[in-house]
Amino acid sequence: MNAGEGEDRTPVLALDGFNGPLDRLLTLARAHQVDLARIPIGDLVDQLAAALRHAPPATPLGEKGDWVVMASWLLQLRSRLLLPADSPEQRAAAGEARQLRERLVNLQAVQALATWLDHRPQLGRDVFPRGQPEVLGRSIEPETDVIEFLWASLALFDDDGEVPGSSTRYHPRRLELHSVQDARMRILRRLAEKPASHRLDTLLPEAPAARFGTQSALRRRSAWASTFVASLELAKQGDAVLSQTDFLAPIQVSPPAPTARGADLAADPSQSDRFGRRT
């Protein structure tokens, strides 16, 4: 009997001791219901090769691969009969058989998932998107706000394209913060009024008024930042001296030591600019 395809789409084999599909032979061999010692391996391989050659062109490649896996299983089971039951080769073959069985189970699971996904309706092929379904049985009339419509009409005749009393431009809220220039003038004034060492926190501006509301915390931070930057600038220009007794000690701001240049400036204030810097 020549090899062909049975109802289960597996090759039909005609061997000594068995006639039927390949998957049926594998099932019987696993259940120990067929004598594999009587199965000629050469005839099995020849008939499988003939089935692969004469398979219809529409036969999927994955299905042919399943035939080869089934034949490999039969060869694996047949090879066990040639080895002693307790030999190391037999135990190694058993381990390889378990690994092959796990891979076959994983392969079947992947194929089942691929088949399930392939039969799912696909967007753009089986199903198509659409918008909000229409309401049947009644006519839909758009709701129009007459006041808004009149304002929009007036905006067409306005020169700047804006409705009177409204604005489409974004105006960020102005923050009234302290500047470095004001902090510089304040430090120079304090040092001139009291030429002694001042702690940096005593040179801060007055506390913000209640009218600033949520800006008070931001104004306090800007006061510290502007005062500190202004003190660094004055120290760099030689108009002030910064000192600190310890790493975490307060910063002290002192007037510079009098020099010959300082005496000249005291005698002739016109040699300094309006910010107190020497020219």
Beta strands, then each sheet from edge to edge (+ up, - down):
strand 1: 4-5
strand 2: 11-15
strand 3: 18-21
strand 4: 198-199
strand 5: 241-243
strand 6: 252-254
sheet 1: 1+ 2- 3+
sheet 2: 4+ 6- 5+
end
